[in-house]
Structures are given as structure tokens and as C-alpha cells.
Amino acid sequence: GSATQIPFHENYFDKLTALECAFHFDTREDFFAEAFRVLQPGGRLAIADCLPRVGREINFWLRVNSK
């Protein structure tokens, strides 16, 4: 399946989850449009993803973990 072409009719779900998958979306805009299409009015969307931090923290992590 595809998160940007969910095979369910409009207003089908009262809850959706998207866990560590944003990297695979065609575009985030397409995903959100499709998620809200299949969510019932007042439904909930829960998203969790790993995102790289920028700055000193990520540079330190890269330096320590590249050895």
C-alpha cells in the first residue's frame, strides 16, 4: 500500500498513526492530504519520526560514532 493512496473511503478512521515513515512519503503534503481525507471529523493523527538534529549535537554524535 501507499500512505499517499490509502485504500479506504473518506472519514473511515477515527485514529491514524504514522511511525518512522515520513522518509518514504512521496511528499509530506500528499500524506497529510490523504490522512485527513480518511480521518473522521475530530479524528486523531499521531506521528513519530526520527529527525537529524543540526549543529553541535549531531556533529559530536557523528564524530564519536564514526570511529
C-alpha positions in Angstrom: 0.0 0.0 0.0 0.9 3.6 0.0 0.5 6.3 2.6 -0.4 8.7 -0.1 -3.1 6.5 -1.6 -4.8 4.8 1.4 -7.4 2.2 0.1 -10.3 3.3 2.4 -13.2 5.7 1.8 -13.4 9.2 3.3 -14.0 9.6 7.0 -13.2 5.9 7.6 -10.8 6.1 10.6 -11.1 7.8 14.0 -7.4 7.4 14.6 -4.3 7.1 12.5 -0.6 6.5 13.4 2.5 7.1 11.3 5.6 5.8 12.9 9.1 6.4 11.4 7.8 6.5 7.9 8.0 10.2 6.6 11.2 9.4 4.7 9.1 7.1 2.4 6.2 9.5 1.6 6.1 10.8 -1.9 5.6 14.2 -0.3 4.5 15.1 3.2 1.8 17.3 1.7 0.4 14.3 -0.2 0.5 12.2 3.0 -1.3 14.8 5.1 -4.0 15.4 2.5 -4.6 11.6 2.3 -4.5 11.1 6.1 -7.1 13.9 6.7 -9.2 12.5 3.8 -9.7 9.1 5.6 -9.9 10.6 9.1 -13.3 11.3 10.5 -14.1 14.8 11.6 -12.4 15.3 15.0 -10.2 12.2 14.4 -6.7 12.0 15.7 -3.4 11.6 13.8 -0.3 10.6 15.8 3.1 10.9 14.1 6.5 10.0 15.5 9.7 10.1 13.4 13.5 10.3 13.8 14.8 13.6 12.5 18.5 14.5 12.5 19.5 17.4 14.6 21.7 20.1 13.2 24.5 21.9 15.0 27.0 20.8 17.6 25.0 17.9 18.9 24.8 16.0 15.6 28.4 16.9 14.8 29.6 15.4 18.1 27.5 12.3 17.6 28.9 11.8 14.1 32.4 12.3 15.3 32.0 9.8 18.2 30.2 7.1 16.2 32.4 7.2 13.0 35.4 5.6 14.8 
